Amino acid sequence: MEKPSLEINLPSTDEEGKLYVVDSLNNLNKLNVCPDESQHALDEEDENIGGTGENMTGSNTRNQCYFFIAFILTLIVSLAIVSFVIFLIIQTRNKMDQISSRLVAERKNIEELKKMNNMILQYLNQSGMKE
């Protein structure tokens, strides 16, 4: 089997047009010569090298997708941390309420003990005077 020649005369195109035509011919040649699996490998190679700019849009889209996923994961982790901090604040407030209620109860007990001490001292003072 003979391969057809891909030589084309480019009579009056400027440099950019020539590059575009050559690049298009290279892409056609890749499609005709390479099987599908090899074509994917060549496309990935073009993306890594920089390609013609057409493949860079897929890379940019992929990068935007990765950025969006990272952003969503960051938001989820931040939400989890904020929720945990709120939980700790609520737990601390409950413990402080328990401690303050214990202090109030102990203060009442101390006041009652002071009153009983004063009553005992008064009784002892009165009984000591009679003797």
TAURPE-V163553 format. One record per pair of residues at least 12 apart in sequence whose ideal C-beta (glycine too) atoms are under 8 Angstrom apart, sorted by the first residue. I is the first residue (numbers start at 0). J is the second residue. D is the distance in Angstrom with one decimal. If there is no record, write none. Layout:
i: [I	I]
j: [J	J]
d: [D	D]
This chain:
i: [5	5	5	7	7	22	29	42	46]
j: [24	27	28	20	24	51	41	54	58]
d: [5.7	7.8	6.4	7.2	7.2	5.4	5.7	6.6	5.7]
